[in-house]
Structures are given as structure tokens and as C-alpha cells.
Amino acid sequence: MAPVRQRPGRHARTVMGDQRWRVLPLGARAAWLELCDLADALPHIRAPASARVATIEEIARLLAADIADITPAVTALVAIGVMETYRDGYRLRAY
């Protein structure tokens, strides 16, 4: 049996329909969409294991962005409850 084909961006309609979407800056919107797609392949982004937590450095690397650009986006996502701090990193709550 062939594996199920995953479409990039399949979370977009759900995420963009969320009430919190409207109040987010553009960078935070882009980060939220990308992190939802990445969480399919990297489950530690939404459900961290005891040995693996998504740090701000890893998030910046995965999104191919500078830490200085990602930090305000992650801060905005944490402020409205889309992400939360978890140990020394972050966890995606709204997936």
C-alpha cells in the first residue's frame, strides 16, 4: 500500500479561519502556517519529547530565517496562545 500523499499547505484553511489570525503581524502569520506544515514531519514541534524541544534557533533554521526576524513572530504567537513555552523551547498549541 502506498503512503498517503501529504499536500503542503493543507492546514492553511483551518489556520486562516481562526479568529486569532486577524490580529497577527504578517511574519507571525507566515511562521504559523509553516510550523503547522513542519509539525506533520517533525512531531516534536507540537508534542515535544523529553529529549527534543523546538528552540528558537531550530525554528529559525527550519523556516530559513534570521533569529532576529523569527523572535518577534514567535513572541506574537505565544502572546495569543498559538504557541507556548515548554522547558527551554516552544511548542505549537494550535495545529
C-alpha positions in Angstrom: 0.0 0.0 0.0 1.4 3.4 -1.0 1.8 6.0 1.7 -0.8 8.8 1.9 0.4 11.8 -0.1 0.6 15.0 2.0 -0.1 18.3 0.4 2.0 21.3 1.6 -0.4 24.0 2.9 -3.2 21.7 3.9 -3.6 23.4 7.2 -4.0 26.9 5.6 -7.8 27.0 5.5 -8.1 26.0 9.2 -5.4 28.3 10.4 -6.6 31.3 8.3 -10.1 30.7 9.6 -9.0 31.0 13.2 -10.1 34.3 15.0 -6.6 34.9 16.2 -5.3 35.1 12.5 -6.7 38.7 12.1 -4.7 40.2 14.9 -1.3 38.7 14.0 1.5 40.6 12.2 2.4 39.2 8.8 5.6 37.5 10.0 3.7 35.6 12.7 1.1 34.5 10.2 3.8 33.1 7.9 5.5 31.3 10.8 2.2 29.8 12.0 1.4 28.3 8.6 4.9 27.0 8.1 5.1 25.5 11.5 1.8 23.7 11.0 3.2 22.0 7.9 6.5 21.3 9.6 4.7 19.7 12.5 3.5 16.9 10.2 7.0 15.8 9.5 8.6 16.9 12.9 6.1 16.0 15.6 8.3 17.4 18.4 7.2 20.9 17.2 3.6 20.2 18.5 4.3 17.4 21.0 7.9 17.7 22.4 9.6 14.6 23.7 11.7 14.6 26.9 14.8 14.8 24.8 13.7 17.1 21.9 12.2 20.5 22.2 12.0 23.1 19.4 14.2 26.0 20.3 14.1 29.5 18.7 17.3 28.6 16.9 15.8 25.4 15.4 12.6 27.2 14.4 14.7 29.9 12.6 16.7 27.2 10.9 13.7 25.3 9.8 12.0 28.4 8.4 15.2 29.6 6.8 15.0 32.9 8.6 17.2 35.0 10.9 16.6 34.7 14.6 16.1 38.5 14.8 13.1 38.1 12.4 11.6 35.0 14.0 11.8 36.1 17.6 9.0 38.8 17.3 6.8 36.4 15.3 7.2 33.6 18.0 6.6 36.2 20.7 3.3 37.3 19.0 2.3 33.6 18.6 2.9 32.9 22.3 1.0 36.1 23.3 -2.2 34.9 21.7 -1.9 31.3 22.6 -0.9 29.7 19.3 2.5 28.6 20.8 3.6 28.1 24.4 6.9 27.9 26.1 7.9 24.4 27.0 11.0 23.8 29.0 13.8 25.7 27.2 11.9 25.9 23.9 8.5 26.2 22.3 5.5 24.0 21.5 2.9 24.6 18.8 -0.6 24.5 20.5 -2.9 25.5 17.7 -2.3 23.0 14.9 
